Amino acid sequence: MANETFLRACRKETVEHTPIWLMRQAGRYLKEYMEIRKKSSFLEMCKTPEIACEVTLQPLRRFELDAAIIFADILLPLEGMGVNFHFAKNEGPVIDRPIRENSQIDAIKIIDPYKDVPYLLEALKMTRAELNGKVPLLGFCGAPFTLASYMIEGGGSKNYLNTKKLMFSDPGAWKVLMDKVCAVLAVYLRAQIEAGAQAVQIFDSWVGCLGAADYEEYVLPYTKKVIDSVGGDVPVINFSTNTGPYIDLIARAGGDIVSVDWRMELDTAWERIGTDRAIQGNLDPGVLFGPPEFIKKRAAEVLKKAGGRPGHIFNLGHGIILGTPVDGVAALVDSVHELSSNK
Ligand code: CP3
C-alpha cells in the first residue's frame, strides 16, 4: 500500500501518524550492509546502481520507515568539479589537493550530472521503480558551506580555520567559489529530481562553526540560491546542526522543512522558525544507545513538543552513529508510529 505520510507532512497536511525516517538509515549498523561493504569500497557501492539501490532498501525491510533516502554521498559531485578525493580507512574523506589558491578555484568545473554522476541518477530511477510507491524517495546534496569546507580543509576539521581564512581574507575568492558550488548544486539537485527524487535534503552539517552574523553574510545568500533553484518542484529540507542560536536565519535561507538538532527544544525551535513551516527532528542520536523503554519515553517527549501540529517529520538531529543497536532503531520507529497514531 502506498504510504504518502512523509510527503503530506512536508506539505503540512494532517496525517494518520507522524512520519519518520533517519539520516544515515542505510549503513554500517546493519549486518546486511556490512556483508556488501566487505566486498566493495564505499565509493564502489555508490557507483554501482544495483548496490546503491539494494542498500537504500535494506533499512526499509527491517523498519516501517516512511521515506527512503538514496544511498550516495554529498561529496560525489567533487570528481566532476575536478576536485579528487578518496576515503581513507577509518578516517573519512580526504581531498587529494585541498583548495588553497585562487587558481584552484578558477579551475573548478561546473558538472554535467548526466555525464559526471550517471550512476546516481540510474540508482534513483532504479530505486524509485523498485519502491513502486511504497514510500517516497529522497535525494540530497551538501549545502554550499559544508561542501566548500571539505574542499578547502581537505577533510573534516575542528575549527575550519582554512575555510574562515579564505572567507575573511579574500571575500572575492570566497564568492567565486561559492557561486561555482551553487551552480553545481543546482544542476545536481535538478537532475536528481528528474531521475525520481520526490523530496531533497540539503545537508549543512558543519555550518554551526560560524556565528550568526557570519552565517548571514557569507553563507545564507548561497544556501538560499540553491534552495530557490529547486523552484518549489519538490519539498526541500534545510538541514544543519549546531545552529540553534540562529535557527531563524537558517529558516530565512528557505526550505519547506527546517531540520533541527537536539541542542534546542523542538517547540522553541518551531516558534523561532515560524509555525507556518514544517519542521524535522530532533532526537539525539545517542538516545538510540539507551534501553527501548527509554527510547520510547524520549520519542514521546519530542512528539509532545510537536504538539500534534501538522508538519512534523520525526528524525534524529543528526545521522545514525556507527555502532547504534538495531533494536534501538526498531524501538524508535515503532514508538513514533504507536504514540502518534489516532491523534
Ligand atoms: O542517509 C543515508 O542513509 C543516505 C546516505 C548518506 C551517506 N552520506 C552515506 C555514507 C548520506 C545522506 C550522507 C551524507 C553525508 N556525507 C554528510 C552529511 C550528513 C552528516 O552526517 O552530516 C557528510 C558530512 C558526508 C561526508 C562523509 N561521507 C563522511 C564524513 C563520511 C565518513 C564518516 C563515516 O561515518 O565513516 C562518509 C562516508 C559515508 N557516507 C558512509 C556512509 C554509509 C560510511 C561508508 C562506509 O565506510 O561504509
Residues whose N, C-alpha, C, O or C-beta is under 5 A from the ligand:
A	BS01	CP3	L22 M23 R24 Q25 A26 G27 R37 F42 I69 I70 F71 A72 D73 I74 G92 P93 F203 S205 G319
